[in-house]
Amino acid sequence: MQVNERASIDSAQHQDGLPTPRRYWAAAAIWLALAMAVLDGAIANVALPTIGSDLGASAATSVWIVNAYQLTITVLLLPLAAFGDRCGYRTIYIPGLFLFTLGSLGCALSHSLLALIGARVFQGIGAACIMSMNAALVRATYPAKMLGQGIGYNALILSISAAAGPTLAALILSFGSWPWLFLINLPIGVAAIIVGVKALPHVKGHGHPFDWTAAALSALMMGCTVFGAETFARESGAIGSILIACGVGAGALLVRREWGDPAPLFPVDLLKIRIFSMSIATSTVSFAAQMLAFVTLPFLFQSVLGRSAFQTGLLMTPWPLALGVIAPVAGRLADKVRAGLIGGVGLAIFAFGLFMLSRLGSHPTTFDIVWRMAVCGMGFGLFQSPNNRTIVSSAPRNRSGAAGGMLATARLLGQTSGAVAVGVAFHLVGVKAGPGLLAASAAAALIAAGLSLLRLRSPRTVHRRDEQGAIILD
């Protein structure tokens, strides 16, 4: 009875955020989960050669330690986002924290590659629960006038975690074995669960029946498309093309099935909202540009410019650090200035930084590299928080889970496209394609800037009050 009373109170309060100090505790739970997921991904990527060597796995096989995790997230994001809208965000998020933490323990206790891959799949299920509900919980936690600020704080935590991941992995491997890389998730995960259970908002779902056929089609669409693209770039063009075609076919069947549904699993209803679809397109293209650069730069620094792996890690750091500094500022600005303008300016700055990186030459100084990386981070940080705010706030509140799922899906599709483009270029030309790929990344960022500015033609977002008098966004 007390739980139902709390849920009813929270359902009314979430229209304009949680009261303080509970809002701070809820934000802390979200930040802990976000930091844990980002750190885990960064650490696993850096430690992959060490883990593969210890388990006696080849480089090609050990890549599945990362691929299994990413593919699991890809397949489950949209179904879990729809399920969260149906039954409530906490119902997905808190079990996700538990699964991720338990999966981390499983990774640490694994003594074979197969066992580790299985534990990584388990972790991926938890990570998909966390990522699919993250944006919806942020919207339910913060007042409408502070939504951009809240999303900016999330971007700050994300960038700090991404910057700290490689250094933390190197530090742990200097003093201990690779299982400790996963054991560090346990105290973070337990803390996130305890704080989350007490503080995260109770938001009632819409209660519509869950469409399992649509969930299966969504899983086929995302899984076949992403895995097919990676297969096309790394192994076989023929098999990759077949998988991509299967993904496109499943997507077409899914859209046809869901077109008239009032709460579709694949959010065709949200994509009919111009500002939402334009923001998703901007996000996809901008993350493709970002990943083009992220994958290219380490090869450029080491294979072309002759920097060591340690120097490369340090040279990559100014980007996420600059993003972390500017993201909260951009988030606050997004609560007052239209995201299309802020994002367009930020992506233009991002494009300038990428173009300057493509013109480094053969003997750049460390300063030449650092300031260009910082410009890229500042530009992307200026774009990211306002764009995420627009995606979340332009959806009806009872579709916040679906909006968050599409936000994460757009990021994943963009990153996959960028990584595949680099793989194809390296296969055809080799690492000397680096400057050209950075120039292509700059061009993609300019396209994204244009898409962002086109959003200024959409009607201005306004505020109104609901039946309870809470301020909400239209």
LINTASUL-V521153 format. One record per residue. SS is DSSP state (~ for helix, > for strand, _ for the rest). OMEGA is omega in whole degrees, 0 to 359 (none if undefined). Layout:
ss:SS omega:OMEGA
ss:SS omega:OMEGA
This chain:
ss:_ omega:179
ss:~ omega:179
ss:~ omega:179
ss:~ omega:178
ss:~ omega:178
ss:~ omega:180
ss:~ omega:180
ss:~ omega:178
ss:~ omega:181
ss:~ omega:181
ss:~ omega:177
ss:~ omega:184
ss:~ omega:188
ss:~ omega:177
ss:~ omega:175
ss:~ omega:172
ss:_ omega:179
ss:_ omega:175
ss:_ omega:173
ss:_ omega:4
ss:_ omega:183
ss:~ omega:179
ss:~ omega:181
ss:~ omega:179
ss:~ omega:178
ss:~ omega:177
ss:~ omega:179
ss:~ omega:178
ss:~ omega:179
ss:~ omega:181
ss:~ omega:179
ss:~ omega:180
ss:~ omega:180
ss:~ omega:179
ss:~ omega:181
ss:~ omega:182
ss:~ omega:182
ss:~ omega:178
ss:~ omega:182
ss:~ omega:180
ss:~ omega:181
ss:~ omega:182
ss:~ omega:181
ss:~ omega:180
ss:~ omega:182
ss:~ omega:186
ss:~ omega:186
ss:~ omega:179
ss:~ omega:180
ss:~ omega:181
ss:~ omega:180
ss:~ omega:179
ss:~ omega:181
ss:~ omega:181
ss:_ omega:179
ss:_ omega:182
ss:_ omega:177
ss:_ omega:180
ss:~ omega:182
ss:~ omega:181
ss:~ omega:183
ss:~ omega:177
ss:_ omega:180
ss:~ omega:173
ss:~ omega:177
ss:~ omega:185
ss:~ omega:181
ss:~ omega:179
ss:~ omega:182
ss:~ omega:182
ss:~ omega:178
ss:~ omega:178
ss:~ omega:182
ss:~ omega:184
ss:~ omega:190
ss:~ omega:188
ss:~ omega:185
ss:~ omega:176
ss:~ omega:180
ss:~ omega:177
ss:~ omega:178
ss:~ omega:180
ss:~ omega:177
ss:~ omega:175
ss:~ omega:183
ss:~ omega:190
ss:~ omega:180
ss:_ omega:188
ss:~ omega:180
ss:~ omega:182
ss:~ omega:178
ss:~ omega:191
ss:~ omega:185
ss:~ omega:172
ss:~ omega:176
ss:~ omega:176
ss:~ omega:180
ss:~ omega:181
ss:~ omega:180
ss:~ omega:180
ss:~ omega:178
ss:~ omega:177
ss:~ omega:177
ss:~ omega:176
ss:~ omega:178
ss:~ omega:177
ss:~ omega:182
ss:~ omega:183
ss:~ omega:183
ss:_ omega:180
ss:_ omega:177
ss:_ omega:181
ss:~ omega:181
ss:~ omega:179
ss:~ omega:180
ss:~ omega:178
ss:~ omega:177
ss:~ omega:178
ss:~ omega:178
ss:~ omega:174
ss:~ omega:178
ss:~ omega:176
ss:~ omega:181
ss:~ omega:176
ss:~ omega:178
ss:~ omega:180
ss:~ omega:178
ss:~ omega:176
ss:~ omega:182
ss:~ omega:185
ss:~ omega:183
ss:~ omega:183
ss:~ omega:188
ss:~ omega:183
ss:~ omega:179
ss:~ omega:179
ss:~ omega:175
ss:~ omega:180
ss:~ omega:180
ss:~ omega:184
ss:~ omega:186
ss:_ omega:171
ss:_ omega:182
ss:~ omega:182
ss:~ omega:180
ss:~ omega:185
ss:~ omega:178
ss:~ omega:178
ss:~ omega:179
ss:~ omega:178
ss:~ omega:176
ss:~ omega:176
ss:~ omega:177
ss:~ omega:179
ss:~ omega:177
ss:~ omega:179
ss:~ omega:180
ss:~ omega:183
ss:~ omega:177
ss:~ omega:180
ss:~ omega:179
ss:~ omega:180
ss:~ omega:184
ss:~ omega:186
ss:~ omega:181
ss:~ omega:180
ss:~ omega:180
ss:~ omega:178
ss:~ omega:179
ss:~ omega:180
ss:~ omega:181
ss:~ omega:181
ss:~ omega:177
ss:~ omega:185
ss:~ omega:184
ss:_ omega:180
ss:_ omega:187
ss:_ omega:178
ss:~ omega:179
ss:~ omega:177
ss:~ omega:180
ss:~ omega:181
ss:~ omega:180
ss:~ omega:177
ss:~ omega:188
ss:~ omega:179
ss:~ omega:178
ss:~ omega:181
ss:~ omega:179
ss:~ omega:179
ss:~ omega:180
ss:~ omega:179
ss:~ omega:182
ss:~ omega:181
ss:~ omega:181
ss:~ omega:179
ss:~ omega:183
ss:~ omega:193
ss:~ omega:185
ss:_ omega:184
ss:_ omega:172
ss:_ omega:179
ss:_ omega:180
ss:_ omega:175
ss:_ omega:182
ss:_ omega:173
ss:_ omega:178
ss:_ omega:179
ss:_ omega:180
ss:_ omega:183
ss:_ omega:183
ss:~ omega:177
ss:~ omega:177
ss:~ omega:178
ss:~ omega:179
ss:~ omega:178
ss:~ omega:177
ss:~ omega:179
ss:~ omega:177
ss:~ omega:181
ss:~ omega:184
ss:~ omega:182
ss:~ omega:181
ss:~ omega:182
ss:~ omega:183
ss:~ omega:180
ss:~ omega:177
ss:~ omega:178
ss:~ omega:178
ss:~ omega:178
ss:~ omega:178
ss:~ omega:184
ss:~ omega:191
ss:~ omega:189
ss:_ omega:188
ss:_ omega:179
ss:~ omega:182
ss:~ omega:181
ss:~ omega:179
ss:~ omega:180
ss:~ omega:179
ss:~ omega:179
ss:~ omega:179
ss:~ omega:179
ss:~ omega:177
ss:~ omega:178
ss:~ omega:179
ss:~ omega:179
ss:~ omega:178
ss:~ omega:178
ss:~ omega:179
ss:~ omega:177
ss:~ omega:181
ss:~ omega:180
ss:~ omega:179
ss:~ omega:181
ss:~ omega:190
ss:~ omega:190
ss:_ omega:183
ss:_ omega:182
ss:_ omega:180
ss:_ omega:178
ss:_ omega:186
ss:_ omega:177
ss:_ omega:171
ss:_ omega:195
ss:_ omega:177
ss:~ omega:178
ss:~ omega:179
ss:~ omega:180
ss:~ omega:174
ss:_ omega:176
ss:_ omega:190
ss:~ omega:184
ss:~ omega:179
ss:~ omega:183
ss:~ omega:178
ss:~ omega:179
ss:~ omega:176
ss:~ omega:178
ss:~ omega:178
ss:~ omega:180
ss:~ omega:182
ss:~ omega:182
ss:~ omega:182
ss:~ omega:178
ss:~ omega:172
ss:~ omega:177
ss:~ omega:180
ss:~ omega:183
ss:~ omega:173
ss:~ omega:181
ss:~ omega:184
ss:~ omega:181
ss:~ omega:183
ss:~ omega:190
ss:~ omega:179
ss:~ omega:177
ss:~ omega:179
ss:~ omega:182
ss:~ omega:186
ss:~ omega:188
ss:~ omega:183
ss:~ omega:184
ss:_ omega:173
ss:_ omega:177
ss:_ omega:179
ss:_ omega:178
ss:~ omega:180
ss:~ omega:178
ss:~ omega:179
ss:~ omega:177
ss:~ omega:179
ss:~ omega:181
ss:~ omega:178
ss:~ omega:187
ss:~ omega:182
ss:~ omega:180
ss:~ omega:181
ss:~ omega:178
ss:~ omega:179
ss:~ omega:177
ss:~ omega:180
ss:~ omega:179
ss:~ omega:188
ss:~ omega:186
ss:~ omega:178
ss:~ omega:177
ss:~ omega:179
ss:~ omega:178
ss:~ omega:177
ss:~ omega:181
ss:~ omega:182
ss:~ omega:177
ss:_ omega:183
ss:_ omega:185
ss:_ omega:183
ss:_ omega:185
ss:~ omega:180
ss:~ omega:180
ss:~ omega:180
ss:~ omega:181
ss:~ omega:179
ss:~ omega:178
ss:~ omega:181
ss:~ omega:181
ss:~ omega:174
ss:~ omega:175
ss:~ omega:177
ss:~ omega:179
ss:~ omega:178
ss:~ omega:179
ss:~ omega:179
ss:~ omega:179
ss:~ omega:179
ss:~ omega:175
ss:~ omega:179
ss:~ omega:182
ss:_ omega:183
ss:_ omega:185
ss:_ omega:186
ss:_ omega:183
ss:_ omega:180
ss:_ omega:173
ss:_ omega:177
ss:~ omega:180
ss:~ omega:178
ss:~ omega:181
ss:~ omega:188
ss:~ omega:184
ss:~ omega:177
ss:~ omega:178
ss:~ omega:179
ss:~ omega:178
ss:~ omega:178
ss:~ omega:180
ss:~ omega:179
ss:~ omega:181
ss:~ omega:181
ss:~ omega:178
ss:~ omega:178
ss:~ omega:180
ss:~ omega:197
ss:~ omega:184
ss:~ omega:178
ss:~ omega:181
ss:~ omega:178
ss:~ omega:179
ss:~ omega:181
ss:~ omega:179
ss:~ omega:183
ss:~ omega:187
ss:~ omega:180
ss:_ omega:177
ss:_ omega:172
ss:_ omega:185
ss:~ omega:181
ss:~ omega:176
ss:~ omega:181
ss:~ omega:178
ss:~ omega:179
ss:~ omega:178
ss:~ omega:178
ss:~ omega:177
ss:~ omega:178
ss:~ omega:177
ss:~ omega:180
ss:~ omega:180
ss:~ omega:178
ss:~ omega:178
ss:~ omega:182
ss:~ omega:179
ss:~ omega:178
ss:~ omega:180
ss:~ omega:179
ss:~ omega:179
ss:~ omega:179
ss:~ omega:181
ss:~ omega:179
ss:~ omega:179
ss:~ omega:178
ss:~ omega:180
ss:~ omega:179
ss:~ omega:180
ss:~ omega:179
ss:~ omega:178
ss:~ omega:183
ss:~ omega:189
ss:_ omega:185
ss:_ omega:186
ss:~ omega:178
ss:~ omega:176
ss:~ omega:185
ss:~ omega:181
ss:~ omega:178
ss:~ omega:178
ss:~ omega:177
ss:~ omega:176
ss:~ omega:176
ss:~ omega:177
ss:~ omega:177
ss:~ omega:179
ss:~ omega:178
ss:~ omega:178
ss:~ omega:177
ss:~ omega:176
ss:~ omega:178
ss:~ omega:177
ss:~ omega:177
ss:~ omega:177
ss:~ omega:179
ss:~ omega:181
ss:~ omega:177
ss:~ omega:179
ss:~ omega:178
ss:~ omega:178
ss:~ omega:178
ss:_ omega:178
ss:_ omega:180
ss:_ omega:176
ss:_ omega:181
ss:_ omega:178
ss:> omega:171
ss:> omega:181
ss:> omega:178
ss:_ omega:184
ss:_ omega:180
ss:_ omega:179
ss:_ omega:180
ss:_ omega:179
ss:> omega:176
ss:> omega:183
ss:> omega:173
ss:_ omega:none
